[in-house]
Amino acid sequence: MIIFNKIWALIIGHITVFKHSFKKRVTLEYPEQKQVLPETFRGKPVWNCEKCIGCGICERVCPAAAVKVDKNNDNINSYFDLSRCIMCGNCMYYCPKHAIRLSSEYELATDNKNDLYIYFNKSEGV
């Protein structure tokens, strides 16, 4: 009886595999094929330093404390810490000058943690 159950399970397994071999595949062969992302996808933040006025709203609304804005007299020194960023988009939505947008870049893996910082420096007097 035990042998019959094992043979029956083997036959059912083969039937299942055969049945699914004719269905459309749901997975992609990553990284050769990449998924088409929707327009609302929130990926790596991109900072347009020309539009930034250094108001610091992005720093205040970030729930992960991933944004730091230092505004000294004529300079704005800012950075994003992508190791903390949760890609929520608050910085983009609340920026009054639309200096931040979320791109569709999602491949952020790296061996060096310093690669996860996005720095920018803007001199207002220049």
N, C-alpha and C positions, 0 to 999 in steps of 0.2 A: 504494500500500500504506500509506503514512504517513497519508494522508487517511482511509482506512478505519479505521485504528487510533484516530484522534482522534474520529471519529464514533462508533465503538463505545464508547469511554471515556465520551463524552458521554451516550449512551443508558444505559449502566450507572449513571452518576451520577444521572440522573433517576429511574431505577427505584429506586435506594437511597433517595433523598429521598422518593419517593412511598410506599414501603414503611414508612418511619419516621414518616410524617405521621399514621398511624393508631394508633401505639403510645402508651401512657400516658407523659406527660411526667415527667421526673425532676427538672427544675429548677423553682424557685419564682420568682415575680416579686418579688424582694427590692427594696425594703423594704416593699412593700404586703403581701406574704405572708411570714410568718416561719415557720421550721421549728419543729416541736414538739420540744423538747429532752428527753432522757431525765432521769430523776431523779438520776442519778449525774453529770450534767454539772458541770464545775468552772469557774465563771466568776469574776467580780469578788468579792474577799473583803469580807465585811461584819463589822465589829468591834462587839461589844456591850460598850461601856465600863463598863456597870454590873456585869458579871460578871468583868471583867479584874482580876487581882490584881497584875499587873506582875511576874510571875515570870521572864519573859524566855525561856521555853522556845521560844516561837515564833521568836524571833530566833536562837536556837542551832540549830534544826533546819532553817532556811530555806537551801536550797542556793544560792540566788541572792542572798543577803544583801539581801532586799527589805524586811525588817522591822527596825525599830529601836525598842527599848523603853528609856526612861530613867526610872528610879524614883528620885526624890529623896524626902526625908523623908515628906511628905504628898501628893506629886503624882506622877502617872504620866503622862508625856508619850510618846506613841508615834506611829509613822506606818508606813504601807505605801507602798512605791514601786512603783506598778503598771507603770512602764516596765521594771523589772527582774523583776517577779513572773512565774514560769512556770506558775502555777496548779496546782502539784503537790499541794497540799492538806496538806502536812506540818504547817503551822501549825494547821490545823483538827483533824487527827488527834491531835496531841500536846498540845493545850491542855487542862490539867487541869480547867478550869472551863467548857469549851465556849463560850468567849467569841468565837470566830471560826467563821464558816461561809462556805462558798463559794456565792454566789448563782448564778442562771442568767443574769445580765447579761453579755453578751459584746460589746456595742457600746461599745468604750472609745476609739475613735479621737478625737483632738483635735488642735488646732493649738497649744495651750498646754501645755507640759510640766508646769506647776504643777497642772494639772487631774488629773494622774496620781498625785498624793500624797493619801493619806487620813490626815488628822491626827485625833488625839483627845487630850484632856487630862482627867484625872480627879483630883479632889481627894479623898483618903481621909478627911480630917478633917471634911468637910462632910456 
